[in-house]
């Protein structure tokens, strides 16, 4: 069985960033393999969107917080606290690669957006533990999944549906939705890690102070904490996962898409089992 045969699991191969589990693509070349439009957010779009600090400030320039004057560990703690207190946030990857995400989420388990892997873009909707996952139509043209369509021809164009509890693959693909929860960034206390801070810089149009983390478990990564307004973590680089996450739209209104009707869904567990057994 090739890795492509595992339809749902393939969608989560976006690396390991900030405690969220995924799997590497193995080639490390960072080049798109074609097939889909991708979900990567361009820097110009991100700057137009802005950090979205609607929870902590009125219109206009935000006041300096002075967070850059604190020790690195305290800066990271404040950034973590700000993220976990945000009612909503948006997480996306910064550059083109075979794997990317663009998801908006809230603290109650709702999440929606796109996940791209191997050049194919899939739509993701999560409401609590219920998950809907729809690969783009071009994915089903791949010879590697021909066997799955032979067993379930109705799968094309439908959402794989199930719960994170019953479907291992759906649990993985929706793991990024946990970044807004208390169990997401809250674990990044920096305990047992070597932390150093850098000079204030500008990332995605936001002034931020970088905190460099050297962890035996998670490798080296850098969190950029905003120095104006609330000290949100606005960017995170992971060398181990070779991925950059951008965080924005903190506290902005987020309307969860309606649940797809039953006629547009198919049991995710059945498709998952078929993809695992197709040789």
Secondary structure, DSSP 8 states (H G I E B T S, - for coil): --GGG-HHHHTT-S--BTTB-----S-------SSS------HHHHHHH----TTT--SS---B--GGGS-HHHHHHHHHHHHHH-SEEEEEESS--SEEEEEEEETTSEEEEEEEETTEEEEEEEETTEEEEEE-GGGGGSGGGHHHHHH-GGGTT-EEEEETTT-HHHHHHTGGGGGGSTTTGGG---TTSEEEEEEEEEETTEEEEEEEEEETTTEEEEEEEESBSS--EEEEEETTTTEEEEEE-TT----------GGGEEEHHHHHHHHHH--
